[in-house]
């Protein structure tokens, strides 16, 4: 009967609570006036549900992904981050898109002296990001200031430039999709390979570089391909520096963006998924992992709600009620409106002979169930009547 009750709560009540806890997302674009760039740049922004400690989203602040060429890449990035976060492969994130209207100038670290475009604004653009845009986002939106940059083509080149420059520890993660390694007669790429081998980093950095089938396009495409292969052979992982390469030689220059984004973000947020601790019911290991993640992402990372319920239920069924209580109470620190957690911790307290604490949580559960018009109200009333 009690297992049946558990199933009812888990699969019937939880979706009702989720639906009622949701708040509106923020999706908008605006012109950002930059003193550094002496002009405006269009900014696109997506912020997830921001209600604190809701069941669907226990985060109150979010890591930020800055994506270049927003006209083409912003909506794609938002969709991929939502899919990955729903699969618990990354946290919910803010996505900030930056218009690529002046991309040849903004993204290029050096001037290549051609008469058909203005180049060499990369250093200025990096200053704009570090001294203007990122501080603004941190002030106006619920940012944790854990930042990722994503760029494609010449934007990928700027992504690598921002890593090499390492100005003010601007970014923690870098995703460079088919970067334009041919730029400036490949001199930049050659310098970067040398620099990245000896780059001293005070914080951990993660880098993901992909390359499509660029060699078929032109001599510049062949240079990109060959430089990418040289990067793979010469720039390796080391302390405080993780780098991964992905050959996407079956994709072309444009079709590569979506798969590169998917696999790149999975790599850059690879430490987010901690299911192995749940599967082994290692509560101390779970808490340690959450503490480590909280340090990395600059916010208090909450355990997954349903998996935490399952872990507590595991010890409850083994009649190790004190362990179950510790797990449920830990969960209530993040989910103070958790209907399932209040119901189960009340049961565990009751089994452990702590009647007043059991009564407290049965009352809390009844309060939540009444507010949410949950069908579990009658169950909580019945349990309180027994006491």
ROVORO-367725 format. One record per residue (C-alpha): y, z, x. Coordinates in nm, 3 decimals. Example, Ala and Ser with C-alpha at 12.3 -4.5 7.8 and 13.67 -1.06 7.14 Angstrom:
BEGIN
<node><py>-0.450</py><pz>0.780</pz><px>1.230</px></node>
<node><py>-0.106</py><pz>0.714</pz><px>1.367</px></node>
# end
This chain:
BEGIN
<node><py>0.000</py><pz>0.000</pz><px>0.000</px></node>
<node><py>0.240</py><pz>0.089</pz><px>0.280</px></node>
<node><py>0.163</py><pz>-0.235</pz><px>0.464</px></node>
<node><py>0.238</py><pz>-0.418</pz><px>0.141</px></node>
<node><py>0.569</py><pz>-0.231</pz><px>0.119</px></node>
<node><py>0.649</py><pz>-0.339</pz><px>0.475</px></node>
<node><py>0.582</py><pz>-0.704</pz><px>0.388</px></node>
<node><py>0.801</py><pz>-0.684</pz><px>0.078</px></node>
<node><py>1.093</py><pz>-0.539</pz><px>0.271</px></node>
<node><py>1.058</py><pz>-0.781</pz><px>0.560</px></node>
<node><py>1.030</py><pz>-1.105</pz><px>0.366</px></node>
<node><py>1.212</py><pz>-1.036</pz><px>0.040</px></node>
<node><py>1.488</py><pz>-0.786</pz><px>0.105</px></node>
<node><py>1.601</py><pz>-0.896</pz><px>0.451</px></node>
<node><py>1.704</py><pz>-1.248</pz><px>0.343</px></node>
<node><py>1.905</py><pz>-1.099</pz><px>0.054</px></node>
<node><py>2.091</py><pz>-0.870</pz><px>0.294</px></node>
<node><py>2.147</py><pz>-1.155</pz><px>0.538</px></node>
<node><py>2.305</py><pz>-1.371</pz><px>0.269</px></node>
<node><py>2.537</py><pz>-1.095</pz><px>0.157</px></node>
<node><py>2.646</py><pz>-0.996</pz><px>0.509</px></node>
<node><py>2.761</py><pz>-1.343</pz><px>0.617</px></node>
<node><py>3.127</py><pz>-1.406</pz><px>0.685</px></node>
<node><py>3.318</py><pz>-1.730</pz><px>0.738</px></node>
<node><py>3.307</py><pz>-1.905</pz><px>1.072</px></node>
<node><py>3.626</py><pz>-2.011</pz><px>1.248</px></node>
<node><py>3.649</py><pz>-2.386</pz><px>1.308</px></node>
<node><py>3.984</py><pz>-2.534</pz><px>1.396</px></node>
<node><py>4.181</py><pz>-2.743</pz><px>1.640</px></node>
<node><py>4.531</py><pz>-2.690</pz><px>1.771</px></node>
<node><py>4.775</py><pz>-2.810</pz><px>2.034</px></node>
<node><py>4.802</py><pz>-2.582</pz><px>2.335</px></node>
<node><py>5.131</py><pz>-2.603</pz><px>2.521</px></node>
<node><py>5.070</py><pz>-2.571</pz><px>2.894</px></node>
<node><py>5.337</py><pz>-2.491</pz><px>3.149</px></node>
<node><py>5.095</py><pz>-2.574</pz><px>3.429</px></node>
<node><py>5.019</py><pz>-2.920</pz><px>3.293</px></node>
<node><py>5.376</py><pz>-2.967</pz><px>3.161</px></node>
<node><py>5.244</py><pz>-3.093</pz><px>2.831</px></node>
<node><py>5.007</py><pz>-3.031</pz><px>2.542</px></node>
<node><py>4.629</py><pz>-3.044</pz><px>2.527</px></node>
<node><py>4.434</py><pz>-3.048</pz><px>2.203</px></node>
<node><py>4.188</py><pz>-2.758</pz><px>2.181</px></node>
<node><py>3.894</py><pz>-2.734</pz><px>1.940</px></node>
<node><py>3.730</py><pz>-2.398</pz><px>1.875</px></node>
<node><py>3.424</py><pz>-2.267</pz><px>1.694</px></node>
<node><py>3.371</py><pz>-1.892</pz><px>1.650</px></node>
<node><py>3.050</py><pz>-1.760</pz><px>1.485</px></node>
<node><py>3.036</py><pz>-1.499</pz><px>1.210</px></node>
<node><py>3.235</py><pz>-1.205</pz><px>1.338</px></node>
<node><py>3.146</py><pz>-0.917</pz><px>1.103</px></node>
<node><py>3.051</py><pz>-0.629</pz><px>1.329</px></node>
<node><py>2.690</py><pz>-0.511</pz><px>1.315</px></node>
<node><py>2.580</py><pz>-0.742</pz><px>1.035</px></node>
<node><py>2.206</py><pz>-0.806</pz><px>1.026</px></node>
<node><py>2.243</py><pz>-1.174</pz><px>1.094</px></node>
<node><py>2.483</py><pz>-1.124</pz><px>1.380</px></node>
<node><py>2.502</py><pz>-0.790</pz><px>1.561</px></node>
<node><py>2.749</py><pz>-0.929</pz><px>1.814</px></node>
<node><py>3.114</py><pz>-0.836</pz><px>1.785</px></node>
<node><py>3.218</py><pz>-1.040</pz><px>2.093</px></node>
<node><py>3.075</py><pz>-1.363</pz><px>2.230</px></node>
<node><py>3.024</py><pz>-1.554</pz><px>2.554</px></node>
<node><py>3.232</py><pz>-1.873</pz><px>2.567</px></node>
<node><py>3.130</py><pz>-2.230</pz><px>2.641</px></node>
<node><py>3.413</py><pz>-2.459</pz><px>2.752</px></node>
<node><py>3.320</py><pz>-2.822</pz><px>2.692</px></node>
<node><py>3.520</py><pz>-3.115</pz><px>2.827</px></node>
<node><py>3.583</py><pz>-3.439</pz><px>2.633</px></node>
<node><py>3.584</py><pz>-3.252</pz><px>2.302</px></node>
<node><py>3.628</py><pz>-3.572</pz><px>2.101</px></node>
<node><py>3.272</py><pz>-3.670</pz><px>2.190</px></node>
<node><py>3.097</py><pz>-3.348</pz><px>2.288</px></node>
<node><py>3.235</py><pz>-3.060</pz><px>2.080</px></node>
<node><py>3.036</py><pz>-3.095</pz><px>1.757</px></node>
<node><py>2.722</py><pz>-3.178</pz><px>1.953</px></node>
<node><py>2.763</py><pz>-2.862</pz><px>2.159</px></node>
<node><py>2.820</py><pz>-2.645</pz><px>1.852</px></node>
<node><py>2.506</py><pz>-2.780</pz><px>1.685</px></node>
<node><py>2.287</py><pz>-2.728</pz><px>1.992</px></node>
<node><py>2.415</py><pz>-2.374</pz><px>2.054</px></node>
<node><py>2.349</py><pz>-2.282</pz><px>1.690</px></node>
<node><py>1.994</py><pz>-2.418</pz><px>1.707</px></node>
<node><py>1.918</py><pz>-2.237</pz><px>2.034</px></node>
<node><py>2.069</py><pz>-1.907</pz><px>1.919</px></node>
<node><py>1.872</py><pz>-1.922</pz><px>1.595</px></node>
<node><py>1.557</py><pz>-1.958</pz><px>1.809</px></node>
<node><py>1.675</py><pz>-1.654</pz><px>2.012</px></node>
<node><py>1.702</py><pz>-1.867</pz><px>2.326</px></node>
<node><py>2.068</py><pz>-1.783</pz><px>2.377</px></node>
<node><py>2.330</py><pz>-1.555</pz><px>2.220</px></node>
<node><py>2.575</py><pz>-1.671</pz><px>1.958</px></node>
<node><py>2.870</py><pz>-1.818</pz><px>2.145</px></node>
<node><py>3.226</py><pz>-1.934</pz><px>2.101</px></node>
<node><py>3.261</py><pz>-2.304</pz><px>2.179</px></node>
<node><py>3.598</py><pz>-2.425</pz><px>2.309</px></node>
<node><py>3.647</py><pz>-2.799</pz><px>2.333</px></node>
<node><py>3.923</py><pz>-2.955</pz><px>2.544</px></node>
<node><py>4.053</py><pz>-3.302</pz><px>2.468</px></node>
<node><py>3.979</py><pz>-3.569</pz><px>2.728</px></node>
<node><py>4.289</py><pz>-3.773</pz><px>2.650</px></node>
<node><py>4.401</py><pz>-3.752</pz><px>3.014</px></node>
<node><py>4.051</py><pz>-3.718</pz><px>3.157</px></node>
<node><py>4.087</py><pz>-3.945</pz><px>3.461</px></node>
<node><py>4.379</py><pz>-3.738</pz><px>3.584</px></node>
<node><py>4.273</py><pz>-3.391</pz><px>3.462</px></node>
<node><py>3.914</py><pz>-3.405</pz><px>3.586</px></node>
<node><py>3.956</py><pz>-3.579</pz><px>3.923</px></node>
<node><py>3.992</py><pz>-3.347</pz><px>4.225</px></node>
<node><py>4.140</py><pz>-3.620</pz><px>4.449</px></node>
<node><py>4.370</py><pz>-3.920</pz><px>4.420</px></node>
<node><py>4.186</py><pz>-4.246</pz><px>4.479</px></node>
<node><py>4.499</py><pz>-4.467</pz><px>4.482</px></node>
<node><py>4.422</py><pz>-4.722</pz><px>4.213</px></node>
<node><py>4.687</py><pz>-4.892</pz><px>4.004</px></node>
<node><py>4.506</py><pz>-4.878</pz><px>3.668</px></node>
<node><py>4.493</py><pz>-4.498</pz><px>3.624</px></node>
<node><py>4.657</py><pz>-4.181</pz><px>3.744</px></node>
<node><py>4.419</py><pz>-3.950</pz><px>3.934</px></node>
<node><py>4.411</py><pz>-3.626</pz><px>4.132</px></node>
<node><py>4.501</py><pz>-3.366</pz><px>3.869</px></node>
<node><py>4.182</py><pz>-3.161</pz><px>3.903</px></node>
<node><py>4.335</py><pz>-2.867</pz><px>4.098</px></node>
<node><py>4.611</py><pz>-2.840</pz><px>3.840</px></node>
<node><py>4.364</py><pz>-2.856</pz><px>3.553</px></node>
<node><py>4.153</py><pz>-2.578</pz><px>3.704</px></node>
<node><py>4.466</py><pz>-2.364</pz><px>3.732</px></node>
<node><py>4.541</py><pz>-2.441</pz><px>3.366</px></node>
<node><py>4.195</py><pz>-2.317</pz><px>3.268</px></node>
<node><py>4.200</py><pz>-2.002</pz><px>3.479</px></node>
<node><py>4.560</py><pz>-1.893</pz><px>3.427</px></node>
<node><py>4.642</py><pz>-2.018</pz><px>3.075</px></node>
<node><py>4.362</py><pz>-2.129</pz><px>2.847</px></node>
<node><py>4.092</py><pz>-1.873</pz><px>2.931</px></node>
<node><py>4.333</py><pz>-1.575</pz><px>2.914</px></node>
<node><py>4.458</py><pz>-1.708</pz><px>2.578</px></node>
<node><py>4.105</py><pz>-1.739</pz><px>2.438</px></node>
<node><py>4.020</py><pz>-1.390</pz><px>2.565</px></node>
<node><py>4.328</py><pz>-1.248</pz><px>2.393</px></node>
<node><py>4.315</py><pz>-1.431</pz><px>2.059</px></node>
<node><py>3.940</py><pz>-1.453</pz><px>1.993</px></node>
<node><py>3.643</py><pz>-1.214</pz><px>2.032</px></node>
<node><py>3.549</py><pz>-1.336</pz><px>2.380</px></node>
<node><py>3.334</py><pz>-1.136</pz><px>2.621</px></node>
<node><py>3.480</py><pz>-1.340</pz><px>2.912</px></node>
<node><py>3.138</py><pz>-1.464</pz><px>3.019</px></node>
<node><py>3.223</py><pz>-1.832</pz><px>3.061</px></node>
<node><py>3.024</py><pz>-2.155</pz><px>3.088</px></node>
<node><py>3.169</py><pz>-2.499</pz><px>3.161</px></node>
<node><py>3.007</py><pz>-2.822</pz><px>3.044</px></node>
<node><py>3.116</py><pz>-3.167</pz><px>3.161</px></node>
<node><py>2.978</py><pz>-3.520</pz><px>3.142</px></node>
<node><py>3.047</py><pz>-3.809</pz><px>3.380</px></node>
<node><py>3.388</py><pz>-3.750</pz><px>3.539</px></node>
<node><py>3.386</py><pz>-3.420</pz><px>3.349</px></node>
<node><py>3.060</py><pz>-3.340</pz><px>3.528</px></node>
<node><py>3.234</py><pz>-3.408</pz><px>3.854</px></node>
<node><py>3.506</py><pz>-3.159</pz><px>3.758</px></node>
<node><py>3.236</py><pz>-2.906</pz><px>3.668</px></node>
<node><py>3.096</py><pz>-2.926</pz><px>4.021</px></node>
<node><py>3.446</py><pz>-2.910</pz><px>4.164</px></node>
<node><py>3.513</py><pz>-2.587</pz><px>3.973</px></node>
<node><py>3.193</py><pz>-2.441</pz><px>4.120</px></node>
<node><py>3.283</py><pz>-2.536</pz><px>4.477</px></node>
<node><py>3.641</py><pz>-2.415</pz><px>4.435</px></node>
<node><py>3.517</py><pz>-2.088</pz><px>4.275</px></node>
<node><py>3.874</py><pz>-1.994</pz><px>4.182</px></node>
<node><py>3.911</py><pz>-1.640</pz><px>4.046</px></node>
<node><py>3.545</py><pz>-1.633</pz><px>3.944</px></node>
<node><py>3.636</py><pz>-1.849</pz><px>3.642</px></node>
<node><py>3.285</py><pz>-1.945</pz><px>3.530</px></node>
<node><py>2.937</py><pz>-1.796</pz><px>3.552</px></node>
<node><py>2.748</py><pz>-2.108</pz><px>3.434</px></node>
<node><py>2.794</py><pz>-2.476</pz><px>3.516</px></node>
<node><py>2.636</py><pz>-2.772</pz><px>3.335</px></node>
<node><py>2.709</py><pz>-3.108</pz><px>3.503</px></node>
<node><py>2.572</py><pz>-3.407</pz><px>3.309</px></node>
<node><py>2.551</py><pz>-3.730</pz><px>3.511</px></node>
<node><py>2.845</py><pz>-3.626</pz><px>3.732</px></node>
<node><py>3.048</py><pz>-3.907</pz><px>3.889</px></node>
<node><py>2.928</py><pz>-3.847</pz><px>4.243</px></node>
<node><py>3.053</py><pz>-4.190</pz><px>4.350</px></node>
<node><py>3.414</py><pz>-4.073</pz><px>4.331</px></node>
<node><py>3.639</py><pz>-4.118</pz><px>4.637</px></node>
<node><py>3.379</py><pz>-4.328</pz><px>4.821</px></node>
<node><py>3.129</py><pz>-4.042</pz><px>4.782</px></node>
<node><py>3.327</py><pz>-3.827</pz><px>5.026</px></node>
<node><py>3.359</py><pz>-3.546</pz><px>4.771</px></node>
<node><py>2.986</py><pz>-3.539</pz><px>4.706</px></node>
<node><py>2.910</py><pz>-3.529</pz><px>5.079</px></node>
<node><py>3.157</py><pz>-3.244</pz><px>5.131</px></node>
<node><py>3.016</py><pz>-3.052</pz><px>4.833</px></node>
<node><py>2.657</py><pz>-3.071</pz><px>4.958</px></node>
<node><py>2.765</py><pz>-2.912</pz><px>5.283</px></node>
<node><py>2.983</py><pz>-2.652</pz><px>5.115</px></node>
<node><py>2.727</py><pz>-2.547</pz><px>4.855</px></node>
<node><py>2.471</py><pz>-2.471</pz><px>5.125</px></node>
<node><py>2.693</py><pz>-2.198</pz><px>5.266</px></node>
<node><py>2.905</py><pz>-2.099</pz><px>4.964</px></node>
<node><py>2.941</py><pz>-1.720</pz><px>4.948</px></node>
<node><py>2.944</py><pz>-1.588</pz><px>4.593</px></node>
<node><py>3.026</py><pz>-1.234</pz><px>4.487</px></node>
<node><py>2.870</py><pz>-1.284</pz><px>4.144</px></node>
<node><py>2.556</py><pz>-1.462</pz><px>4.026</px></node>
<node><py>2.609</py><pz>-1.827</pz><px>3.937</px></node>
<node><py>2.379</py><pz>-2.069</pz><px>3.757</px></node>
<node><py>2.405</py><pz>-2.447</pz><px>3.783</px></node>
<node><py>2.225</py><pz>-2.724</pz><px>3.597</px></node>
<node><py>2.268</py><pz>-3.086</pz><px>3.709</px></node>
<node><py>2.117</py><pz>-3.386</pz><px>3.532</px></node>
<node><py>2.121</py><pz>-3.758</pz><px>3.601</px></node>
<node><py>2.049</py><pz>-4.047</pz><px>3.366</px></node>
<node><py>1.942</py><pz>-4.399</pz><px>3.461</px></node>
<node><py>2.276</py><pz>-4.475</pz><px>3.620</px></node>
<node><py>2.149</py><pz>-4.698</pz><px>3.900</px></node>
<node><py>2.120</py><pz>-4.999</pz><px>3.669</px></node>
<node><py>2.490</py><pz>-4.993</pz><px>3.581</px></node>
<node><py>2.672</py><pz>-5.080</pz><px>3.903</px></node>
<node><py>2.708</py><pz>-4.996</pz><px>4.268</px></node>
<node><py>2.887</py><pz>-4.679</pz><px>4.162</px></node>
<node><py>2.588</py><pz>-4.593</pz><px>3.944</px></node>
<node><py>2.353</py><pz>-4.641</pz><px>4.238</px></node>
<node><py>2.574</py><pz>-4.413</pz><px>4.446</px></node>
<node><py>2.558</py><pz>-4.148</pz><px>4.171</px></node>
<node><py>2.180</py><pz>-4.172</pz><px>4.161</px></node>
<node><py>2.137</py><pz>-4.151</pz><px>4.539</px></node>
<node><py>2.381</py><pz>-3.860</pz><px>4.575</px></node>
<node><py>2.199</py><pz>-3.675</pz><px>4.298</px></node>
<node><py>1.868</py><pz>-3.715</pz><px>4.484</px></node>
<node><py>2.033</py><pz>-3.587</pz><px>4.803</px></node>
<node><py>2.165</py><pz>-3.285</pz><px>4.614</px></node>
<node><py>1.811</py><pz>-3.213</pz><px>4.492</px></node>
<node><py>1.677</py><pz>-3.228</pz><px>4.845</px></node>
<node><py>1.948</py><pz>-3.029</pz><px>5.017</px></node>
<node><py>2.104</py><pz>-2.774</pz><px>4.776</px></node>
<node><py>1.847</py><pz>-2.508</pz><px>4.680</px></node>
<node><py>1.837</py><pz>-2.172</pz><px>4.507</px></node>
<node><py>1.936</py><pz>-1.868</pz><px>4.705</px></node>
<node><py>2.069</py><pz>-1.516</pz><px>4.646</px></node>
<node><py>2.330</py><pz>-1.510</pz><px>4.366</px></node>
<node><py>2.292</py><pz>-1.885</pz><px>4.317</px></node>
<node><py>2.041</py><pz>-2.056</pz><px>4.086</px></node>
<node><py>2.042</py><pz>-2.432</pz><px>4.062</px></node>
<node><py>1.817</py><pz>-2.657</pz><px>3.855</px></node>
<node><py>1.796</py><pz>-3.037</pz><px>3.842</px></node>
<node><py>1.666</py><pz>-3.251</pz><px>3.558</px></node>
<node><py>1.580</py><pz>-3.622</pz><px>3.593</px></node>
<node><py>1.666</py><pz>-3.799</pz><px>3.269</px></node>
<node><py>1.602</py><pz>-4.148</pz><px>3.402</px></node>
<node><py>1.482</py><pz>-4.272</pz><px>3.060</px></node>
<node><py>1.829</py><pz>-4.207</pz><px>2.915</px></node>
<node><py>2.146</py><pz>-4.409</pz><px>2.965</px></node>
<node><py>2.492</py><pz>-4.277</pz><px>3.047</px></node>
<node><py>2.574</py><pz>-4.186</pz><px>2.686</px></node>
<node><py>2.235</py><pz>-4.100</pz><px>2.534</px></node>
<node><py>2.173</py><pz>-3.843</pz><px>2.809</px></node>
<node><py>2.429</py><pz>-3.594</pz><px>2.677</px></node>
<node><py>2.222</py><pz>-3.442</pz><px>2.396</px></node>
<node><py>1.897</py><pz>-3.377</pz><px>2.588</px></node>
<node><py>2.093</py><pz>-3.262</pz><px>2.892</px></node>
<node><py>2.291</py><pz>-3.019</pz><px>2.680</px></node>
<node><py>1.974</py><pz>-2.883</pz><px>2.517</px></node>
<node><py>1.777</py><pz>-2.826</pz><px>2.836</px></node>
<node><py>2.082</py><pz>-2.722</pz><px>3.034</px></node>
<node><py>2.184</py><pz>-2.444</pz><px>2.797</px></node>
<node><py>1.823</py><pz>-2.322</pz><px>2.775</px></node>
<node><py>1.822</py><pz>-2.287</pz><px>3.154</px></node>
<node><py>2.165</py><pz>-2.127</pz><px>3.181</px></node>
<node><py>2.073</py><pz>-1.865</pz><px>2.920</px></node>
<node><py>1.709</py><pz>-1.832</pz><px>3.023</px></node>
<node><py>1.732</py><pz>-1.454</pz><px>3.066</px></node>
<node><py>1.827</py><pz>-1.407</pz><px>2.700</px></node>
<node><py>1.474</py><pz>-1.427</pz><px>2.559</px></node>
<node><py>1.294</py><pz>-1.097</pz><px>2.618</px></node>
<node><py>1.003</py><pz>-1.135</pz><px>2.375</px></node>
<node><py>0.748</py><pz>-1.025</pz><px>2.634</px></node>
<node><py>0.877</py><pz>-0.668</pz><px>2.605</px></node>
<node><py>0.822</py><pz>-0.671</pz><px>2.231</px></node>
<node><py>0.475</py><pz>-0.819</pz><px>2.267</px></node>
<node><py>0.368</py><pz>-0.543</pz><px>2.506</px></node>
<node><py>0.547</py><pz>-0.275</pz><px>2.297</px></node>
<node><py>0.724</py><pz>-0.159</pz><px>2.612</px></node>
<node><py>1.020</py><pz>0.027</pz><px>2.468</px></node>
<node><py>1.158</py><pz>0.149</pz><px>2.800</px></node>
<node><py>1.133</py><pz>-0.205</pz><px>2.939</px></node>
<node><py>1.314</py><pz>-0.337</pz><px>2.635</px></node>
<node><py>1.602</py><pz>-0.091</pz><px>2.679</px></node>
<node><py>1.630</py><pz>-0.173</pz><px>3.048</px></node>
<node><py>1.644</py><pz>-0.546</pz><px>2.973</px></node>
<node><py>1.911</py><pz>-0.496</pz><px>2.710</px></node>
<node><py>2.118</py><pz>-0.292</pz><px>2.955</px></node>
<node><py>2.088</py><pz>-0.567</pz><px>3.217</px></node>
<node><py>2.187</py><pz>-0.835</pz><px>2.965</px></node>
<node><py>2.482</py><pz>-0.625</pz><px>2.853</px></node>
<node><py>2.608</py><pz>-0.616</pz><px>3.212</px></node>
<node><py>2.565</py><pz>-0.993</pz><px>3.251</px></node>
<node><py>2.731</py><pz>-1.094</pz><px>2.925</px></node>
<node><py>2.998</py><pz>-0.822</pz><px>2.906</px></node>
<node><py>2.903</py><pz>-0.686</pz><px>2.564</px></node>
<node><py>2.645</py><pz>-0.447</pz><px>2.421</px></node>
<node><py>2.344</py><pz>-0.668</pz><px>2.356</px></node>
<node><py>2.152</py><pz>-0.554</pz><px>2.048</px></node>
<node><py>1.774</py><pz>-0.582</pz><px>2.009</px></node>
<node><py>1.637</py><pz>-0.837</pz><px>1.766</px></node>
<node><py>1.624</py><pz>-0.663</pz><px>1.428</px></node>
<node><py>1.288</py><pz>-0.774</pz><px>1.292</px></node>
<node><py>1.112</py><pz>-0.747</pz><px>1.626</px></node>
<node><py>1.243</py><pz>-0.392</pz><px>1.665</px></node>
<node><py>1.104</py><pz>-0.307</pz><px>1.320</px></node>
<node><py>0.768</py><pz>-0.449</pz><px>1.427</px></node>
<node><py>0.766</py><pz>-0.245</pz><px>1.749</px></node>
<node><py>0.838</py><pz>0.076</pz><px>1.558</px></node>
<node><py>0.573</py><pz>-0.013</pz><px>1.303</px></node>
<node><py>0.320</py><pz>-0.056</pz><px>1.583</px></node>
<node><py>0.363</py><pz>0.307</pz><px>1.692</px></node>
<node><py>0.387</py><pz>0.428</pz><px>1.332</px></node>
<node><py>0.045</py><pz>0.277</pz><px>1.256</px></node>
<node><py>-0.092</py><pz>0.451</pz><px>1.568</px></node>
<node><py>0.044</py><pz>0.779</pz><px>1.424</px></node>
<node><py>0.276</py><pz>0.816</pz><px>1.723</px></node>
<node><py>0.561</py><pz>0.905</pz><px>1.493</px></node>
<node><py>0.799</py><pz>1.038</pz><px>1.757</px></node>
<node><py>0.791</py><pz>0.707</pz><px>1.945</px></node>
<node><py>0.847</py><pz>0.520</pz><px>1.620</px></node>
<node><py>1.144</py><pz>0.746</pz><px>1.541</px></node>
<node><py>1.300</py><pz>0.683</pz><px>1.883</px></node>
<node><py>1.271</py><pz>0.307</pz><px>1.834</px></node>
<node><py>1.415</py><pz>0.310</pz><px>1.483</px></node>
<node><py>1.703</py><pz>0.541</pz><px>1.579</px></node>
<node><py>1.779</py><pz>0.315</pz><px>1.875</px></node>
<node><py>1.795</py><pz>0.023</pz><px>1.633</px></node>
<node><py>2.032</py><pz>0.207</pz><px>1.402</px></node>
<node><py>2.282</py><pz>0.231</pz><px>1.687</px></node>
<node><py>2.325</py><pz>-0.146</pz><px>1.653</px></node>
<node><py>2.238</py><pz>-0.192</pz><px>1.285</px></node>
<node><py>2.387</py><pz>0.100</pz><px>1.098</px></node>
<node><py>2.332</py><pz>-0.083</pz><px>0.768</px></node>
<node><py>1.968</py><pz>-0.164</pz><px>0.839</px></node>
<node><py>1.776</py><pz>-0.121</pz><px>0.515</px></node>
<node><py>1.434</py><pz>-0.160</pz><px>0.674</px></node>
<node><py>1.518</py><pz>0.070</pz><px>0.964</px></node>
<node><py>1.639</py><pz>0.349</pz><px>0.735</px></node>
<node><py>1.329</py><pz>0.317</pz><px>0.521</px></node>
<node><py>1.091</py><pz>0.328</pz><px>0.811</px></node>
<node><py>1.262</py><pz>0.599</pz><px>1.011</px></node>
<node><py>1.260</py><pz>0.810</pz><px>0.693</px></node>
<node><py>0.885</py><pz>0.755</pz><px>0.661</px></node>
<node><py>0.834</py><pz>0.844</pz><px>1.028</px></node>
<node><py>1.040</py><pz>1.163</pz><px>0.997</px></node>
<node><py>0.840</py><pz>1.256</pz><px>0.688</px></node>
<node><py>0.512</py><pz>1.209</pz><px>0.874</px></node>
<node><py>0.652</py><pz>1.411</pz><px>1.165</px></node>
<node><py>0.735</py><pz>1.702</pz><px>0.934</px></node>
<node><py>1.114</py><pz>1.666</pz><px>0.961</px></node>
<node><py>1.198</py><pz>1.669</pz><px>0.590</px></node>
<node><py>1.577</py><pz>1.698</pz><px>0.608</px></node>
<node><py>1.608</py><pz>1.402</pz><px>0.843</px></node>
<node><py>1.372</py><pz>1.205</pz><px>0.622</px></node>
<node><py>1.590</py><pz>1.286</pz><px>0.320</px></node>
<node><py>1.902</py><pz>1.179</pz><px>0.506</px></node>
<node><py>1.764</py><pz>0.833</pz><px>0.577</px></node>
<node><py>1.611</py><pz>0.787</pz><px>0.233</px></node>
<node><py>1.959</py><pz>0.859</pz><px>0.091</px></node>
<node><py>2.118</py><pz>0.616</pz><px>0.337</px></node>
<node><py>1.865</py><pz>0.350</pz><px>0.242</px></node>
<node><py>1.932</py><pz>0.408</pz><px>-0.127</px></node>
<node><py>2.306</py><pz>0.378</pz><px>-0.067</px></node>
<node><py>2.263</py><pz>0.046</pz><px>0.113</px></node>
<node><py>2.014</py><pz>-0.086</pz><px>-0.143</px></node>
<node><py>2.250</py><pz>0.002</pz><px>-0.429</px></node>
<node><py>2.547</py><pz>-0.169</pz><px>-0.265</px></node>
<node><py>2.340</py><pz>-0.478</pz><px>-0.190</px></node>
<node><py>2.175</py><pz>-0.476</pz><px>-0.535</px></node>
<node><py>1.840</py><pz>-0.473</pz><px>-0.360</px></node>
<node><py>1.513</py><pz>-0.443</pz><px>-0.555</px></node>
<node><py>1.419</py><pz>-0.164</pz><px>-0.311</px></node>
<node><py>1.656</py><pz>0.080</pz><px>-0.485</px></node>
<node><py>1.376</py><pz>0.203</pz><px>-0.711</px></node>
<node><py>1.148</py><pz>0.267</pz><px>-0.412</px></node>
<node><py>1.408</py><pz>0.482</pz><px>-0.236</px></node>
<node><py>1.472</py><pz>0.678</pz><px>-0.559</px></node>
<node><py>1.099</py><pz>0.737</pz><px>-0.599</px></node>
<node><py>1.065</py><pz>0.866</pz><px>-0.241</px></node>
<node><py>1.359</py><pz>1.101</pz><px>-0.287</px></node>
<node><py>1.208</py><pz>1.234</pz><px>-0.610</px></node>
<node><py>0.892</py><pz>1.327</pz><px>-0.419</px></node>
<node><py>1.100</py><pz>1.536</pz><px>-0.179</px></node>
# end
